[in-house]
Amino acid sequence: MSIPLAEKMRPNNLNDYLGQDHLTGQGAVLRKMIDSNIIHSIIFWGPPGSGKTTLANIIASHINREFLQLSAINSGVKDIRNAIEIAENLIKEGNEAPVLFIDEIHRFNKGQQDALLSSVEKGILTLIGATTENPSFEVISPLLSRSQVYILKSLEKDDLKILLDKALGYYSSVYNEKKFVLSESEALLALSGGDARKLYNTLEIVVESNIKNDIINITNEIVLKSVQSNLAMYDKAGELHYDIISAFIKSVRGSDPDAAVYYLARMIEGGEDPKFICRRMIILAAEDIGLANPNALLLANACFETVHKIGYPEARIIMSETAIYLSSSPKSNSAYMAIESALENTRNFKNLSVPLHLRNSPTKLMKELGYGKSYLYSHDFNGNFIEQVYLPEKIKNQSFYKPQDNDHENKIKLWLNKLWKIRFK
């Protein structure tokens, strides 16, 4: 079986490793640890193709440790125990604890993660886990507390261009009788989505589709045509994983229940973790439906809890019901827009003083300084409301929440207008 281009191009040292300068650049925290040969257990959290596996390989090589590798997709407790046994034998022979790299560690259940814990605690092995999911939710607390979490980012355009140049240089050396011309790179970069592996896989498809030509002229049109005709390769290799979840999210947001259920079926058929799908539906319910139908968040959360209890195959029915409900709900992103606006304001103004009448006053001195003075207790007034200033003076007229045009928020708008008269008009 031929080795994929992505594997052939994998860097084997930090100087050739791109995209994570905040971790591996000169003077960066992880670079210092690696250079000092002192490595503790690590969790790499980042999007696909950001270099998690590559970085784990480089670390093990740099500190001259044995490198053991498991994938949580097709490994179980037996595989973990085998790795621990290998580690114990290596230590008995006078070697240092090996590095055990576990790809997609978030797919290990609690029992599988528990099986690792004792060996990590005793220093029998150094764990490096890779995950695309928030480890706070997916990695058990005892294991997480014994590991340092490092966040990796999607690769930037400049990094991807460097990778492209290296890959084309490789092809030129292998097929020295042919000429490789990169006339346009926009399609390659767009299809990669900041994912180095996806960039290489796409380029590989383009080259293999046109290898009969003496001159392989890579244009946006050629890239799109080659990828379209080889779409099955993407499915088989799992490269559409994030494209399909993206299509699912956009179908729900776009109020198309048929498309939502179709992409849901694609994910289920592909063996996608149901919790991954359900988490996305919870986010959708808050971000894209929000206050237009607050019950959507309740249903999405109930879906997550229920699916977590029962699993496949019955989980498909609950997820289908939720996807259809979310797709058919009125949409509003006002809650999302409100917090984004408030965060931007907070960054711009930094630590504005809380008005004195809203401050806590647990001591006599604070009361003498006016903390809490003149605060009006809403329940002492008609309708349990009295108009007063709550925001800091500098932004007292700022508006973050802007109700959108749907039945539920129209009622909210009327209610706020009734209370505040001018402010929410």
C-alpha positions as CSV (number, residue, x, y, z in Angstrom):
1,M,0.0,0.0,0.0
2,S,1.4,3.4,-1.0
3,I,2.2,5.9,1.8
4,P,0.0,9.0,1.7
5,L,1.6,12.3,0.8
6,A,0.7,13.7,4.2
7,E,2.8,11.0,5.9
8,K,5.7,11.4,3.5
9,M,5.8,15.2,4.3
10,R,5.5,14.9,8.0
11,P,8.3,16.9,9.6
12,N,10.6,15.2,12.1
13,N,12.1,18.2,14.0
14,L,10.9,21.4,15.5
15,N,12.6,23.6,13.0
16,D,10.4,22.2,10.2
17,Y,7.3,22.2,12.3
18,L,4.9,25.0,11.3
19,G,1.9,26.8,12.6
20,Q,2.2,26.6,16.4
21,D,4.9,29.2,17.2
22,H,3.1,30.1,20.4
23,L,4.1,26.6,21.6
24,T,7.2,25.6,19.7
25,G,8.8,28.9,18.6
26,Q,12.1,30.0,20.2
27,G,11.4,30.8,23.9
28,A,7.9,29.3,23.8
29,V,6.8,27.3,26.8
30,L,6.6,23.9,25.2
31,R,9.9,24.5,23.3
32,K,11.6,25.2,26.6
33,M,10.3,21.9,28.1
34,I,11.3,19.9,25.0
35,D,14.8,21.4,24.9
36,S,15.3,20.7,28.6
37,N,14.2,17.0,28.0
38,I,11.6,17.3,30.8
39,I,8.2,16.3,29.6
40,H,5.2,15.6,31.7
41,S,1.9,14.1,30.4
42,I,0.2,16.4,27.8
43,I,-3.1,16.8,26.1
44,F,-3.0,18.5,22.7
45,W,-6.4,20.1,21.9
46,G,-6.8,21.4,18.4
47,P,-8.6,21.1,15.1
48,P,-7.7,18.3,12.6
49,G,-4.5,18.7,10.7
50,S,-3.0,21.2,13.1
51,G,0.0,18.9,13.9
52,K,-0.9,17.1,17.1
53,T,0.4,13.7,16.0
54,T,3.5,15.2,14.4
55,L,4.3,17.2,17.5
56,A,4.0,14.1,19.7
57,N,6.4,12.2,17.4
58,I,8.9,15.0,17.4
59,I,8.8,15.2,21.2
60,A,9.4,11.5,21.7
61,S,12.3,11.6,19.2
62,H,13.8,14.7,20.7
63,I,13.9,13.3,24.2
64,N,15.0,9.9,22.9
65,R,12.0,7.9,24.3
66,E,10.3,4.9,22.9
67,F,7.1,6.0,21.1
68,L,4.0,3.9,21.5
69,Q,0.8,4.8,19.6
70,L,-2.9,4.0,19.9
71,S,-6.0,5.3,18.3
72,A,-9.0,5.6,20.5
73,I,-11.2,4.7,17.5
74,N,-10.1,1.1,17.3
75,S,-8.3,0.4,20.6
76,G,-9.7,-0.9,23.9
77,V,-8.7,-1.7,27.4
78,K,-6.7,-4.7,26.2
79,D,-4.6,-2.5,23.9
80,I,-4.0,-0.1,26.8
81,R,-2.8,-2.9,29.1
82,N,-0.5,-4.2,26.4
83,A,1.0,-0.8,26.1
84,I,1.4,-0.6,29.8
85,E,3.1,-4.0,29.9
86,I,5.5,-2.9,27.1
87,A,6.3,0.3,29.2
88,E,6.9,-1.8,32.4
89,N,9.3,-4.1,30.5
90,L,11.2,-1.1,29.0
91,I,11.6,0.4,32.5
92,K,12.8,-3.0,33.9
93,E,15.5,-3.0,31.2
94,G,16.8,0.3,32.4
95,N,15.0,2.6,29.9
96,E,13.1,5.7,30.6
97,A,9.3,5.7,30.6
98,P,8.1,5.6,27.0
99,V,5.7,8.1,25.4
100,L,2.2,6.7,24.8
101,F,0.4,8.7,22.2
102,I,-3.4,8.3,22.1
103,D,-5.1,9.9,19.1
104,E,-8.7,11.1,19.6
105,I,-8.5,10.3,23.3
106,H,-11.9,11.9,23.7
107,R,-13.4,8.7,22.2
108,F,-12.1,6.6,25.1
109,N,-14.8,6.0,27.7
110,K,-14.3,6.5,31.4
111,G,-13.3,2.8,32.0
112,Q,-10.6,3.0,29.3
113,Q,-9.3,6.3,30.6
114,D,-9.3,4.9,34.2
115,A,-7.1,2.0,32.9
116,L,-4.4,4.6,32.1
117,L,-4.5,6.6,35.3
118,S,-2.4,4.4,37.6
119,S,0.5,4.1,35.0
120,V,0.5,7.9,34.4
121,E,0.5,8.5,38.2
122,K,3.4,6.1,38.8
123,G,5.4,7.4,35.8
124,I,5.4,4.1,34.0
125,L,4.5,6.0,30.8
126,T,4.2,9.6,29.7
127,L,0.9,10.2,28.1
128,I,0.4,12.5,25.1
129,G,-3.3,12.6,24.1
130,A,-4.7,14.4,21.1
131,T,-8.3,15.6,20.9
132,T,-10.4,17.8,18.7
133,E,-12.9,18.1,21.5
134,N,-12.8,20.2,24.7
135,P,-10.8,18.0,27.1
136,S,-12.7,19.5,30.1
137,F,-15.7,17.6,28.9
138,E,-14.1,14.5,27.4
139,V,-11.1,13.6,29.6
140,I,-11.7,12.4,33.2
141,S,-10.7,14.9,35.9
142,P,-8.0,12.7,37.5
143,L,-6.2,12.2,34.2
144,L,-6.7,15.9,33.2
145,S,-5.3,17.1,36.5
146,R,-2.1,15.2,35.8
147,S,-1.7,16.5,32.3
148,Q,-0.8,19.9,30.8
149,V,-3.3,21.0,28.1
150,Y,-1.9,22.8,25.1
151,I,-4.1,24.4,22.5
152,L,-3.1,24.1,18.8
153,K,-4.5,26.4,16.1
154,S,-5.6,25.8,12.5
155,L,-2.7,26.6,10.1
156,E,-2.5,30.1,8.6
157,K,-2.4,30.9,4.9
158,D,1.3,31.5,4.9
159,D,2.0,28.2,6.7
160,L,-0.1,26.3,4.1
161,K,1.7,28.0,1.2
162,I,5.1,26.8,2.7
163,L,3.7,23.3,2.9
164,L,2.4,23.5,-0.7
165,D,5.9,24.6,-1.9
166,K,7.5,21.7,-0.1
167,A,5.1,19.1,-1.4
168,L,5.5,20.4,-5.0
169,G,9.2,20.2,-4.5
170,Y,8.9,16.6,-3.5
171,Y,6.8,15.8,-6.5
172,S,9.3,17.5,-8.8
173,S,12.1,15.3,-7.4
174,V,10.0,12.1,-7.8
175,Y,8.7,12.9,-11.2
176,N,11.7,14.8,-12.6
177,E,10.5,14.3,-16.2
178,K,7.4,16.3,-15.4
179,K,6.8,19.9,-14.7
180,F,4.6,21.1,-11.8
181,V,3.2,24.6,-12.0
182,L,1.1,26.2,-9.2
183,S,-0.8,28.8,-11.2
184,E,-3.5,29.3,-8.5
185,S,-3.7,28.2,-4.9
186,E,-7.0,29.7,-3.7
187,A,-9.0,26.5,-4.1
188,L,-6.4,24.3,-2.4
189,L,-6.1,26.7,0.5
190,A,-9.9,27.0,0.8
191,L,-10.5,23.2,0.7
192,S,-7.9,22.6,3.3
193,G,-9.6,24.8,5.9
194,G,-6.3,25.3,7.8
195,D,-5.8,21.5,7.9
196,A,-2.4,20.4,6.7
197,R,-3.4,16.8,6.2
198,K,-6.4,17.8,4.1
199,L,-4.2,20.2,2.1
200,Y,-1.9,17.3,1.3
201,N,-4.7,14.9,0.5
202,T,-6.3,17.3,-1.8
203,L,-3.0,18.0,-3.6
204,E,-2.4,14.3,-3.9
205,I,-5.8,13.7,-5.6
206,V,-5.1,16.6,-8.0
207,V,-1.6,15.3,-8.9
208,E,-2.8,11.7,-9.3
209,S,-5.7,12.7,-11.4
210,N,-3.5,14.6,-13.8
211,I,-0.2,12.6,-13.6
212,K,-0.5,11.5,-17.3
213,N,0.2,15.1,-18.4
214,D,3.7,16.3,-19.0
215,I,2.9,19.6,-17.3
216,I,0.7,19.5,-14.2
217,N,-0.7,23.0,-14.1
218,I,-2.6,23.4,-10.9
219,T,-5.5,25.9,-11.2
220,N,-8.6,26.5,-9.1
221,E,-10.7,24.8,-11.8
222,I,-8.4,21.8,-12.0
223,V,-8.5,21.4,-8.2
224,L,-12.3,21.6,-7.9
225,K,-12.8,19.2,-10.9
226,S,-10.3,16.7,-9.5
227,V,-11.8,16.7,-6.0
228,Q,-15.3,16.5,-7.2
229,S,-14.5,13.4,-9.3
230,N,-12.7,11.7,-6.4
231,L,-15.2,12.6,-3.6
232,A,-15.5,9.0,-2.6
233,M,-11.9,9.0,-1.6
234,Y,-12.6,11.8,0.8
235,D,-15.5,9.9,2.3
236,K,-13.5,6.7,2.7
237,A,-10.7,8.5,4.3
238,G,-13.0,10.4,6.7
239,E,-11.9,13.7,5.2
240,L,-15.5,14.9,5.0
241,H,-16.0,14.6,8.8
242,Y,-16.0,18.3,9.4
243,D,-17.6,19.2,6.1
244,I,-20.6,17.1,6.9
245,I,-21.1,18.5,10.4
246,S,-20.7,22.0,8.9
247,A,-23.4,21.1,6.3
248,F,-25.6,19.7,9.1
249,I,-25.3,22.9,11.2
250,K,-26.0,25.2,8.2
251,S,-29.0,23.1,7.2
252,V,-30.5,23.4,10.7
253,R,-29.7,27.2,10.7
254,G,-31.3,27.4,7.3
255,S,-34.5,25.8,8.5
256,D,-34.3,22.7,6.1
257,P,-35.3,19.6,8.2
258,D,-34.8,17.3,5.2
259,A,-31.2,18.3,4.6
260,A,-30.6,18.3,8.4
261,V,-31.8,14.7,8.7
262,Y,-29.9,13.6,5.6
263,Y,-26.6,14.9,7.0
264,L,-27.5,13.4,10.4
265,A,-27.9,10.1,8.7
266,R,-24.5,10.5,7.0
267,M,-22.9,11.0,10.4
268,I,-24.7,8.1,12.0
269,E,-23.9,5.8,9.1
270,G,-20.2,6.8,9.4
271,G,-20.1,5.8,13.0
272,E,-19.9,9.4,14.4
273,D,-19.9,9.7,18.2
274,P,-23.5,10.6,19.0
275,K,-22.3,12.9,21.8
276,F,-20.4,15.0,19.3
277,I,-23.6,15.5,17.2
278,C,-25.7,16.3,20.3
279,R,-23.2,18.9,21.6
280,R,-23.4,20.7,18.2
281,M,-27.2,20.7,18.5
282,I,-27.0,22.3,22.0
283,I,-24.8,25.0,20.6
284,L,-27.1,25.5,17.6
285,A,-30.1,25.8,19.9
286,A,-28.5,28.7,21.8
287,E,-26.7,30.4,18.9
288,D,-29.1,30.2,16.0
289,I,-32.5,29.7,17.6
290,G,-32.0,31.3,21.0
291,L,-34.8,33.5,22.3
292,A,-37.0,32.9,19.2
293,N,-37.8,29.5,20.9
294,P,-36.1,29.0,24.3
295,N,-37.5,25.5,24.4
296,A,-35.1,24.5,21.7
297,L,-32.2,24.6,24.2
298,L,-34.1,22.5,26.7
299,L,-34.9,19.9,24.0
300,A,-31.3,19.8,22.7
301,N,-30.0,19.3,26.2
302,A,-32.6,16.6,26.9
303,C,-31.5,14.9,23.7
304,F,-27.8,14.9,24.8
305,E,-28.8,13.4,28.2
306,T,-31.0,10.8,26.7
307,V,-28.6,9.7,23.9
308,H,-25.8,9.5,26.5
309,K,-28.0,7.0,28.5
310,I,-29.2,4.8,25.6
311,G,-26.6,5.0,22.8
312,Y,-27.0,3.6,19.3
313,P,-29.1,2.3,17.5
314,E,-32.1,3.9,19.4
315,A,-30.3,7.2,19.8
316,R,-30.8,7.9,16.1
317,I,-34.6,8.5,16.7
318,I,-34.0,11.0,19.5
319,M,-31.4,12.8,17.4
320,S,-33.7,12.9,14.4
321,E,-36.6,14.3,16.4
322,T,-34.3,17.0,17.8
323,A,-32.8,17.9,14.5
324,I,-36.2,18.3,12.9
325,Y,-37.4,20.4,15.8
326,L,-34.4,22.7,15.7
327,S,-34.7,23.0,11.9
328,S,-38.4,23.9,12.1
329,S,-38.0,26.4,14.9
330,P,-37.9,30.2,14.2
331,K,-34.4,31.5,14.3
332,S,-32.6,34.3,16.2
333,N,-29.0,34.9,17.0
334,S,-29.7,37.8,19.3
335,A,-28.2,36.1,22.4
336,Y,-25.0,35.3,20.5
337,M,-24.8,38.9,19.1
338,A,-25.4,40.3,22.6
339,I,-22.6,38.5,24.3
340,E,-20.2,39.2,21.3
341,S,-21.0,42.9,21.5
342,A,-20.6,42.9,25.3
343,L,-17.3,41.1,25.1
344,E,-16.0,43.6,22.5
345,N,-17.1,46.5,24.7
346,T,-15.4,44.9,27.7
347,R,-12.1,44.6,25.7
348,N,-12.3,48.1,24.5
349,F,-13.1,49.8,27.9
350,K,-11.4,47.4,30.3
351,N,-12.5,47.2,34.0
352,L,-15.1,50.1,34.1
353,S,-16.1,50.9,37.7
354,V,-19.3,49.2,38.9
355,P,-21.8,52.0,40.1
356,L,-21.6,52.5,43.8
357,H,-25.3,51.8,44.4
358,L,-24.8,48.3,42.9
359,R,-21.7,47.3,44.9
360,N,-21.7,44.8,47.7
361,S,-21.2,46.4,51.2
362,P,-20.3,43.7,53.7
363,T,-18.3,46.0,56.0
364,K,-19.0,49.2,57.9
365,L,-16.3,51.1,56.0
366,M,-17.8,50.1,52.6
367,K,-21.2,51.4,53.8
368,E,-19.6,54.6,54.9
369,L,-18.0,55.0,51.5
370,G,-21.4,54.7,49.8
371,Y,-21.3,51.1,48.7
372,G,-24.9,50.0,48.1
373,K,-26.3,53.5,49.0
374,S,-29.3,54.6,46.9
375,Y,-29.9,51.2,45.5
376,L,-33.6,50.7,44.7
377,Y,-35.0,47.3,45.4
378,S,-37.2,46.3,42.5
379,H,-39.7,44.4,44.5
380,D,-40.6,47.5,46.6
381,F,-42.2,49.1,43.5
382,N,-45.3,48.5,41.4
383,G,-44.8,45.8,38.8
384,N,-41.5,44.8,40.6
385,F,-39.6,47.3,38.6
386,I,-38.1,50.7,39.0
387,E,-35.9,52.5,36.4
388,Q,-32.4,53.0,37.5
389,V,-28.9,52.9,36.0
390,Y,-27.2,49.5,36.1
391,L,-24.3,49.9,33.6
392,P,-21.1,51.8,34.4
393,E,-21.4,55.6,33.8
394,K,-19.3,55.6,30.7
395,I,-21.5,53.1,28.8
396,K,-24.8,53.7,30.6
397,N,-26.7,54.1,27.3
398,Q,-25.1,51.2,25.6
399,S,-27.4,48.5,24.1
400,F,-26.1,44.9,23.7
401,Y,-29.3,42.9,23.4
402,K,-31.3,43.7,20.4
403,P,-34.6,41.7,20.1
404,Q,-35.1,40.3,16.6
405,D,-38.3,39.9,14.6
406,N,-40.0,36.7,15.8
407,D,-43.1,36.0,17.9
408,H,-41.3,35.3,21.1
409,E,-38.8,38.2,20.9
410,N,-41.6,40.6,19.8
411,K,-43.2,39.9,23.1
412,I,-39.9,40.5,24.9
413,K,-39.5,43.8,23.0
414,L,-43.0,44.9,24.0
415,W,-42.3,44.1,27.6
416,L,-38.9,45.9,27.7
417,N,-40.5,48.9,26.0
418,K,-43.2,49.0,28.6
419,L,-40.7,48.9,31.4
420,W,-37.9,51.1,30.0
421,K,-39.9,53.4,27.7
422,I,-37.1,55.0,25.7
423,R,-34.1,52.7,26.2
424,F,-35.4,49.7,24.3
425,K,-37.6,51.6,21.8
